[in-house]
Amino acid sequence: MSSLRGTLEKHQECLKKQREAVKYRLKKLAARQSEITKKSLVIRESIIQKYQEIQAILDEDLRITLSHLEMEERAAVSALDGLMERNCSLIQEIEQDLARLTVAMEQTDMDPETMSLFSYSDPQNPDTVDRVMDLLNKSDPSTVSLDEAKAEQILSLTNNMLLLICSQTPIIKKLIQSYSSEVCLDPETAHPKLIISPKGDSATYTDTWQQLPDVPGRFDTTLNVISFQGFSFGRHYWEIDVTGKTYWELGVTYPTIPRKGTKEDCWLGRGHESWCVEFFDGEYTAWHGGVPHQLPFTKRFCRIGVLCSFPAGTVMFFEADNMTPLFSFCAATFTDCLHLALCPGHDHNGINAKPIIICNPASHTSDL
């Protein structure tokens, strides 16, 4: 009896130690979570500060540029105001002479002594003609202008600055595309109803079951194919063209993913060996470990980006054209090398017949 009690006590003590070990690990995990949150906040704030500094520099440069243009505009407008004022003054003088002449014409029968009171009775008064001609010559509107050549230079410089900024943004796109890794599909892993291109950069569904060797690595139920290349460190990025398709699955997988039979783990994302995003019936779903995550997107995207980061233990999916984030998985630590995995899906009565295509770095049309 005492022996049994001693055994139970040892077992109890062992469980207590295990409990304390798990509690300590839980504490460490919570601390790590807090640390990551704080680090992420610091990084975000630093990036925001840099963008604000860039914006402040641009705002100040815009202010100075506009102030120069406004100063030049004020000078030109002021000069034109002066010329207009001189023209108005002369018009008033001419109007006064016209009024006097009108009175004189109405009183043509007045005596010469009265007529002599009108100093500008001569319509051909040379003084008036000279003053008008002189003013017209000096107030030619074309003599007052902006420095349009300088304005064109400013526009050219600002356009160059715009092109430079555009060439460097989106920053995240240039950064992620710098992780691009070339891969080709392994035809010996492809389901017999998939046609793999000679370059290994596309997979197309066919209704015909091809007579291919039933090698151990070939998928025989799910319409999957994986890449020759596997990666076990660093960061790796791929873009996949899914234009015109109504059903597809793509992601990354360990080489240990089951290949034979109808069990659920053979499908991408349904087991713990793979991570994927699926597009089916107009809806996007992210999968891992058999757990679906419905994504809030309805637009049919043309190109999907997949990034796996071994330092962070993450698999991330993007809409590649604008780098819109779709979903991110965190595996913490990958336990094996990762292969790109694709499923082009059935043709669905011809509406999903197009291939799924890997856009290797040499195929990128954007300037990296």
C-alpha positions in Angstrom: 0.0 0.0 0.0 2.8 2.4 0.9 4.6 1.4 -2.3 1.5 2.4 -4.3 1.3 5.7 -2.4 4.9 6.4 -3.1 4.4 5.8 -6.8 1.4 8.1 -6.9 3.3 10.8 -5.0 6.1 10.5 -7.5 3.6 10.8 -10.4 2.0 13.7 -8.7 5.3 15.5 -8.3 6.2 14.8 -11.9 2.9 16.3 -13.0 3.5 19.4 -10.9 6.9 19.9 -12.5 5.4 19.4 -15.9 2.6 21.9 -15.0 5.2 24.4 -13.8 7.2 23.9 -17.0 4.2 24.5 -19.1 3.2 27.6 -17.0 6.7 28.9 -17.5 6.6 28.3 -21.2 3.2 30.1 -21.3 4.7 33.0 -19.5 7.6 33.1 -21.9 5.2 33.0 -24.9 3.1 35.8 -23.5 6.3 37.9 -23.0 7.4 37.1 -26.5 4.0 38.1 -27.8 4.3 41.4 -26.0 7.8 41.9 -27.3 6.8 41.3 -30.9 3.9 43.7 -30.5 6.2 46.4 -29.1 8.8 45.8 -31.8 6.1 46.0 -34.5 4.8 49.3 -33.0 8.3 50.8 -33.0 8.9 49.7 -36.6 5.5 51.1 -37.7 6.1 54.4 -35.9 9.6 54.7 -37.5 8.2 54.1 -40.9 5.4 56.6 -40.3 7.9 59.2 -39.2 10.0 58.7 -42.3 6.9 59.1 -44.5 5.9 62.2 -42.5 9.4 63.7 -43.0 9.2 63.0 -46.7 5.8 64.7 -46.8 7.1 67.7 -44.8 10.0 68.1 -47.3 7.6 67.9 -50.3 5.2 70.3 -48.6 8.0 72.8 -47.9 9.3 72.5 -51.4 5.8 73.0 -52.8 5.3 76.1 -50.6 8.6 77.7 -51.8 7.9 76.9 -55.4 4.4 78.3 -55.3 5.6 81.4 -53.4 8.1 82.1 -56.3 5.3 81.7 -58.9 3.0 83.9 -56.8 5.6 86.6 -56.5 6.2 86.6 -60.2 2.4 86.7 -60.8 2.0 89.6 -58.4 4.7 91.6 -60.2 3.1 91.0 -63.6 -0.4 91.8 -62.4 0.9 94.9 -60.6 2.6 96.1 -63.8 -0.6 95.5 -65.8 -2.6 97.4 -63.2 -0.3 100.4 -63.7 -0.7 100.3 -67.4 -4.4 99.9 -67.1 -4.6 102.8 -64.7 -2.7 105.1 -67.2 -5.0 104.0 -70.0 -8.1 104.7 -67.9 -6.6 108.2 -67.0 -6.1 109.0 -70.6 -9.5 107.8 -71.5 -11.0 110.2 -68.9 -9.0 113.1 -70.4 -10.2 112.1 -73.9 -13.8 111.8 -72.6 -13.5 115.4 -71.2 -12.2 116.7 -74.5 -15.1 114.9 -76.3 -17.6 116.5 -73.9 -16.2 119.9 -74.6 -16.2 119.4 -78.3 -19.8 118.2 -78.1 -20.8 121.4 -76.3 -18.8 123.4 -78.9 -20.6 121.7 -81.8 -23.9 122.5 -80.2 -23.0 126.2 -80.0 -21.3 126.7 -83.3 -23.0 130.1 -83.5 -21.3 131.4 -80.4 -19.0 134.3 -80.7 -15.3 133.8 -81.3 -14.5 135.0 -77.8 -16.5 132.2 -76.2 -15.0 129.6 -78.6 -11.6 130.5 -77.5 -12.4 129.0 -74.1 -12.2 125.5 -75.6 -8.5 124.7 -75.5 -9.0 121.2 -77.2 -11.3 122.2 -80.0 -8.9 121.0 -82.7 -9.7 117.3 -83.3 -6.3 116.9 -84.8 -4.5 118.3 -81.7 -1.0 116.8 -82.2 -0.4 116.7 -78.4 -3.3 114.4 -77.8 -2.4 112.1 -80.7 1.2 111.8 -79.5 0.2 111.0 -76.0 -2.2 108.3 -77.2 0.3 106.8 -79.5 3.0 106.9 -76.8 0.7 105.2 -74.3 -0.4 102.6 -76.7 3.2 101.8 -77.5 4.2 101.6 -73.8 1.1 99.5 -72.8 1.3 96.7 -75.3 -0.1 93.7 -73.3 2.5 91.3 -74.8 5.3 93.2 -73.1 4.2 91.9 -69.7 4.5 88.1 -69.3 5.5 85.3 -67.0 8.9 83.5 -67.3 7.3 80.6 -69.1 10.6 78.9 -69.9 11.3 78.8 -66.1 7.8 77.5 -65.5 8.5 74.7 -68.0 11.7 73.9 -66.2 9.9 73.7 -62.9 7.3 71.4 -64.5 10.1 69.2 -65.9 11.8 69.0 -62.6 8.6 68.1 -60.7 7.8 65.5 -63.4 11.3 64.0 -62.9 10.7 63.9 -59.2 7.3 62.2 -59.8 8.9 59.6 -62.0 11.6 59.0 -59.4 9.0 58.5 -56.6 7.0 56.2 -58.9 10.1 54.2 -59.7 10.6 53.6 -56.0 7.1 52.9 -54.9 5.3 50.9 -53.8 8.4 50.2 -51.6 6.9 46.9 -50.4 6.5 45.7 -54.0 10.1 46.4 -54.9 11.3 44.8 -51.7 9.2 41.6 -52.0 10.0 41.2 -55.6 13.7 41.3 -54.7 13.1 37.9 -53.0 11.9 36.3 -56.2 13.2 32.8 -56.7 13.0 30.9 -60.0 11.2 27.5 -59.8 9.9 25.0 -62.3 7.3 22.3 -61.7 8.3 18.7 -61.3 6.3 16.7 -63.9 6.9 13.5 -61.8 4.7 14.9 -59.1 1.9 16.1 -61.4 -1.5 14.4 -61.4 -2.0 12.4 -64.6 -4.6 14.9 -65.7 -2.2 17.8 -65.6 -0.1 18.9 -68.6 3.2 20.5 -67.5 4.8 22.9 -70.0 8.3 22.0 -71.3 9.8 24.8 -69.3 7.9 23.7 -66.2 6.3 27.1 -65.7 2.6 26.2 -66.2 0.1 23.5 -65.4 -3.1 22.9 -67.5 -5.9 20.5 -66.8 -6.9 17.9 -69.4 -9.8 15.5 -69.4 -7.5 12.8 -70.7 -5.8 10.5 -68.1 -2.2 10.4 -69.3 -0.4 7.2 -69.2 2.4 8.2 -66.9 4.7 6.2 -64.6 3.0 5.7 -61.2 6.0 7.0 -59.2 5.8 7.4 -55.4 5.9 11.2 -55.6 2.9 11.6 -58.1 -0.4 12.9 -56.9 -3.1 10.4 -58.0 -6.3 11.9 -56.7 -5.8 15.7 -56.1 -4.9 17.8 -59.2 -1.7 19.0 -57.6 1.9 19.5 -58.7 4.9 20.9 -56.8 8.1 22.5 -57.7 11.5 20.7 -58.2 13.1 23.2 -56.0 12.7 23.2 -52.2 13.9 26.0 -49.9 15.0 25.7 -46.3 16.3 29.2 -45.5 16.0 32.8 -46.4 13.0 34.5 -48.1 11.4 33.4 -51.4 8.7 34.9 -53.5 6.7 33.8 -56.5 4.0 35.3 -58.6 1.4 33.1 -60.3 -0.8 34.1 -63.1 -4.4 32.9 -62.7 -6.0 35.2 -65.3 -9.3 33.9 -66.6 -9.6 31.0 -64.1 -12.6 30.3 -62.0 -11.0 27.7 -59.7 -7.4 27.3 -58.4 -5.4 26.5 -55.3 -1.8 27.6 -54.7 0.6 27.8 -51.8 3.6 26.0 -50.4 4.1 22.5 -49.0 6.5 20.3 -47.2 7.7 17.4 -49.4 6.0 15.0 -46.9 2.5 16.0 -48.1 0.5 12.8 -48.8 0.3 12.0 -52.6 -1.8 8.9 -52.8 -5.4 8.2 -52.1 -8.5 10.3 -51.2 -7.6 11.4 -47.7 -8.1 15.0 -46.9 -4.4 15.7 -46.2 -3.7 15.3 -50.0 -5.5 18.6 -50.7 -3.5 21.7 -50.3 -4.0 23.3 -46.9 -6.1 20.5 -45.6 -3.2 19.0 -43.6 -0.4 20.4 -41.5 2.1 19.9 -44.3 0.8 22.7 -46.6 -0.5 26.3 -46.7 -2.7 27.6 -49.5 -5.2 30.1 -50.8 -8.1 28.8 -52.8 -10.4 30.6 -55.3 -13.6 28.7 -56.0 -17.2 29.8 -56.9 -16.2 33.5 -56.7 -14.8 33.2 -53.1 -11.3 33.2 -51.6 -10.4 30.9 -48.8 -7.1 30.4 -47.0 -6.4 26.9 -45.7 -3.9 25.3 -43.3 -4.4 22.2 -41.1 -7.9 21.7 -42.5 -9.1 25.1 -41.1 -10.7 27.5 -43.6 -10.4 31.3 -43.4 -12.9 33.1 -45.5 -11.3 36.1 -47.2 -13.2 39.4 -47.7 -12.5 39.7 -51.4 -14.8 39.4 -54.4 -12.7 40.7 -57.3 -11.2 38.1 -59.6 -7.5 38.7 -59.3 -5.1 38.0 -62.2 -1.8 37.5 -60.4 -1.2 36.1 -56.9 2.0 36.5 -54.9 3.3 34.0 -52.4 6.1 34.9 -50.0 7.6 32.4 -47.5 10.0 33.8 -44.9 12.1 31.4 -42.9 13.4 34.0 -40.5 9.8 34.9 -39.5 8.3 31.5 -40.2 5.5 33.0 -42.3 3.7 32.3 -45.5 2.0 35.4 -47.0 -0.3 35.8 -50.0 -0.8 39.0 -52.0 -2.7 40.3 -54.9 0.5 40.9 -56.8 -0.3 43.9 -59.0 -0.9 46.3 -56.0 0.6 44.1 -53.3 -2.8 44.0 -51.5 -2.4 41.6 -48.6 -4.7 38.6 -48.8 -3.7 36.4 -45.8 -0.7 35.5 -43.7 0.1 32.3 -41.8 2.7 32.1 -39.1 4.2 28.6 -38.6 6.8 30.0 -36.1 9.4 27.6 -37.4 9.4 25.5 -40.5 10.4 21.9 -39.9 11.3 21.0 -43.5 12.1 22.6 -46.8 9.2 24.2 -48.7 8.1 23.7 -52.3 5.7 25.8 -54.3 2.5 23.9 -54.9 -0.2 24.5 -57.5 -3.7 23.1 -58.4 -5.2 24.5 -61.6 -8.6 22.8 -60.9 -11.0 21.0 -63.3 -12.0 22.9 -66.5 -15.6 23.3 -65.2 -17.2 22.7 -68.7 -14.5 24.8 -70.4 -14.7 28.0 -68.2 -11.6 27.0 -66.2 -9.5 25.6 -69.0 -6.7 28.2 -68.9 -3.4 27.2 -67.4 -2.0 28.4 -64.1 1.4 30.0 -64.8 4.4 30.7 -62.7 5.8 34.2 -63.5 9.5 33.6 -62.9 11.8 36.7 -62.4 12.8 36.8 -66.1 9.1 37.1 -66.9 8.4 40.1 -64.8 7.3 43.1 -66.8 7.8 45.5 -63.9 11.1 47.2 -63.3 12.8 45.6 -60.3 
